[in-house]
Amino acid sequence: MSKNLERIGLVAGSTVVSRILGLIRDILTTAVFGVSALNSAFVTAFTFPNLFRRLLGEGALTAAVIPTVSDELDSSGKEGAFSLLNKVFSWLLLVTVVLVFLAMLAIWGVKAYPGLEHRWYLGAELTQILFPYVVFICLAAAFAAVLNVLSCFVIPALSAVWLNSSIILFLGGFGLWLGESAHEKMYWLCAGVLVGGFFQCMVPALALYKRGWRVRFDLKPSDRLKEIGRLMLPGLFGAAIFQINILTSRALAFALDEASATLLYLANRLIEMPLGIFAIAISTVVFPLLTKQAGKKDFKGMGVSYRKGLSLILIISIPAALGLIILGEPIVRLLFERGAFSSGNTTQVVPVLTIFALGMPFYAFAVLVTKGFYSLKDTATPARVAGVGFILNLTLSLILMSLYGTVGLAAASNLSIVFQLVLLQSLLSRREPNLEVVSLWGQVVRIAVATLVMSLFIWSGREFVLSQDWSGLISSWVSVGCLIPLGLLIYVAVLWGLKIEGRDVALETMRRFFRSRFKGKK
């Protein structure tokens, strides 16, 4: 477990870099475009290639490739695993290129359709520019999956670094200097996405090349390739439903007014910061371990790994959610309130952020429970549950958006994921009793107590800051810069005092880390 914690730490550390750059990217984008129709059009347009990234890349494909390549590696070594990768690479390249061509034709038809509001034509134009990103990011996901099988987690975790760095360079550099209008600056932003996608693909490809992989175009079928196809199909449907959920929410927000799609995006991005750094990092490391244990029929060990992974997710996501709820306003003000983004926009984002934060622990849990099914090579069950969840989300979205606008869309998304999570965990426990989570209640109580103590401190500190005669900017700096680290220390201290499970493993991990660094210096 201590070795896995080290890997989680490496992935989380790499993801921190990526998320910080992503935050800088969003700060820059909102400063230049605010919550304008142009920014909402970009957010909506970029959702389309990301939809297919999840479908053909990081979602169903990764879930199918990791267990299958893992089996091939065990039976045929690296040569067999790389041969299978070439088949996956070849088919994925062919499918994505055809998909881009068909998408271009479809979008051309939308642009030719008369009578739509101007922001819809903006969205169609930007979608046409951004859609080739699909090719790069889908191939990158396949390369990352194989690297994870080879126990290389850092390079895949750094994937978004290349995208965010490219966007910052192109928009913050070329766009601000060479773009004379907002529209021209947007073209530079889109160029940054495409160049970043190229590097997202090339960096893991070069890492595989160093490990012995050689590119070969190979469309010949094989049993392992067919197995990937069989595993992908139901997972593809499940991933499609999940991503269509996101696409539907953003399209409905885009239809509400010019600002709502951007507001929904920004609130969601702040949730993705802790979610991506920790919850997804934990799931990324635990998934190959669960897959290997399932392959060996070690279901008891699989259950232990599953609960330890879930425990780590809850330890992080529950206090992070409460922290975002209490300090949402100063965080949004400090990060985004500049340039074209006004104090009024901060007031619009905060309620949406609060609703999303309430759902964050459930989203984090859902990531791992889905991996539990995938490790058992069951991609059909999550797909069926996702289908029901989509119908529920769409129904609730249409009802709640008419009553509460963007906040209603966020609430509908939360209610849908809670329903899916409860159903998925119930079905997983029924299929494999070793994957039950009832035994974690003692751990959850400790986390809840520590979170309550931390929240009371942060809330009291926030009230004290607001009572001072400070400007909004200074108040935000003090709230974020002081209350968050102090609250974190209090939270960790209370958990430690409550003898949270796994603290001995954490201590051993830290000892190994510092011992290795000390020896390295010698």
Protein Blocks (a to p, Z undefined) as FASTA:
>chain_A
ZZmmmmmmmmmmmmmmmmmmmmmmmmmmmmmnopafklmmmmmmmmmmmmmmmmmmmmmm
mmmmmmmmmmmmmmnojmlmmmmmmmmmmmmmmmmmmmmmmmmmmmmmmmmpghiafklm
mmmmmmmmmmmmmmmmmmmmmmmmmmmmnopaklmmmmmmmmmmmmmmmmmmmmmmmmmb
fklmmmmmmmmmmmmmmmmmmmmmmmmmmnopacdddfbdcfklmmmmmmmmmmmmmmmm
mmmmmmmmmmmmmmmpmmlmmmmmmmmmmmmmmmmmmmmmmmmmmmmmmmmmmmnopakl
mmmmmmmmmmmmmmmmmmmmmmmmmmmmmmmmmmmngcjbcfklmmmmmmmmmmmmmmmm
mmmmmmmmmmmmmmnopaklmmmmmmmmmmmmmmmmmmmmmmnommlmmmmmmmmmmmmm
mmmmmmmmmmmmmlpcklmmmmmmmmmmmmmmmmmmmmmmmmmmmmpccdfklmmmmmmm
mmmmmmmmmmmmmmmmnopghklmmmmmmmmmmmmmmmmmZZ
